[in-house]
């Protein structure tokens, strides 16, 4: 009797374990899960590439500064070498209202109204 109970319990535990394992694998193979995994790996790869690019940029800048210093010494120039990367440029989203781009297209022509897309106008 003890043997039957032992093997029955072992079979049930094995079945539960196998079912859990199969269900977990099936959830990993759904399109949503595969897309999320691919996105995560792409983000990780992008981060690694960005880190390498930044390291490369600093190395190039450092070697460039060294070479400029060598050339400056060889030519007798006393120029200051800037070892930092230049600041990133920031562009504003506000346009200059005095620019000619904001003038009406047909300002002088009376045949064309200032708003050529008026839907309330009789055609």
C-alpha positions as CSV (number, residue, x, y, z in Angstrom):
1,X,0.0,0.0,0.0
2,X,2.8,2.4,0.9
3,X,4.5,1.7,-2.5
4,X,1.3,2.6,-4.4
5,X,0.9,5.8,-2.5
6,X,4.5,6.7,-3.0
7,X,4.4,6.1,-6.8
8,X,1.0,7.8,-7.1
9,X,2.3,10.9,-5.3
10,X,5.5,10.9,-7.4
11,X,3.4,10.7,-10.6
12,X,1.1,13.5,-9.5
13,X,4.1,15.7,-8.6
14,X,5.8,14.9,-12.0
15,X,2.6,15.7,-13.9
16,X,2.1,19.0,-12.1
17,X,5.8,19.9,-12.7
18,X,5.6,19.0,-16.4
19,X,2.3,20.9,-16.9
20,X,3.8,24.0,-15.2
21,X,6.9,23.7,-17.4
22,X,4.9,23.3,-20.6
23,X,2.5,26.2,-19.8
24,X,5.4,28.5,-18.9
25,X,7.1,27.6,-22.2
26,X,3.9,28.2,-24.2
27,X,3.5,31.6,-22.5
28,X,7.0,32.5,-23.6
29,X,6.2,31.6,-27.2
30,X,3.1,33.9,-27.6
31,X,3.5,36.7,-30.1
32,X,3.3,39.4,-27.3
33,X,6.0,37.7,-25.3
34,X,8.2,37.3,-28.3
35,X,7.7,40.9,-29.3
36,X,8.5,42.1,-25.7
37,X,11.6,39.9,-25.6
38,X,12.8,41.3,-29.0
39,X,12.1,44.9,-27.9
40,X,14.1,44.3,-24.6
41,X,17.0,42.8,-26.5
42,X,17.0,45.7,-29.0
43,X,17.0,48.2,-26.2
44,X,19.9,46.4,-24.5
45,X,21.8,46.3,-27.9
46,X,21.2,50.0,-28.5
47,X,22.5,50.8,-25.0
48,X,25.7,48.8,-25.6
49,X,26.2,50.4,-29.0
50,X,25.6,53.9,-27.5
51,X,28.1,53.2,-24.7
52,X,30.7,52.0,-27.2
53,X,30.1,55.1,-29.5
54,X,30.5,57.4,-26.5
55,X,33.7,55.7,-25.5
56,X,34.9,55.8,-29.1
57,X,34.1,59.5,-29.3
58,X,36.0,60.3,-26.1
59,X,39.0,58.2,-27.4
60,X,39.0,60.0,-30.7
61,X,38.7,63.4,-29.0
62,X,41.6,62.5,-26.6
63,X,43.9,61.2,-29.4
64,X,43.0,64.3,-31.5
65,X,43.9,66.6,-28.6
66,X,47.2,64.7,-28.2
67,X,48.0,65.0,-31.8
68,X,47.1,68.7,-31.9
69,X,49.4,69.2,-29.0
70,X,52.2,67.3,-30.7
71,X,51.7,69.4,-33.9
72,X,51.5,72.6,-31.8
73,X,54.8,71.8,-30.1
74,X,56.4,70.8,-33.5
75,X,55.2,74.1,-35.1
76,X,55.8,76.3,-32.1
77,X,52.1,77.2,-31.6
78,X,50.7,77.9,-28.1
79,X,47.1,77.1,-28.8
80,X,44.8,75.9,-25.9
81,X,43.5,72.4,-26.5
82,X,39.9,71.8,-25.4
83,X,39.6,68.2,-24.2
84,X,35.9,68.2,-23.6
85,X,33.3,67.4,-26.2
86,X,31.3,70.4,-27.5
87,X,27.9,71.1,-25.9
88,X,24.9,69.7,-27.7
89,X,23.0,72.1,-29.7
90,X,19.4,73.0,-28.6
91,X,16.9,74.3,-31.1
92,X,13.8,76.2,-30.1
93,X,10.4,75.3,-31.3
94,X,9.3,79.0,-31.4
95,X,9.6,80.7,-34.8
96,X,10.5,84.3,-35.3
97,X,7.2,86.1,-35.9
98,X,9.0,88.8,-37.9
99,X,10.3,86.4,-40.5
100,X,8.9,86.6,-44.0
101,X,7.6,83.0,-43.8
102,X,4.6,84.2,-41.7
103,X,3.4,86.8,-44.2
104,X,0.1,85.8,-46.0
105,X,0.8,84.2,-49.4
106,X,-1.6,86.3,-51.4
107,X,-1.3,89.6,-49.5
108,X,-1.4,91.9,-52.6
109,X,-3.7,89.8,-54.8
110,X,-7.4,90.6,-54.2
111,X,-8.5,87.6,-56.1
112,X,-7.1,85.3,-53.4
113,X,-8.4,85.8,-49.9
114,X,-6.0,85.7,-47.0
115,X,-7.4,82.3,-46.0
116,X,-7.8,80.2,-49.2
117,X,-9.2,77.2,-47.3
118,X,-12.4,78.8,-46.0
119,X,-15.2,76.2,-46.2
120,X,-18.0,78.7,-45.4
121,X,-17.3,80.6,-48.6
122,X,-19.8,80.1,-51.5
123,X,-18.2,78.4,-54.5
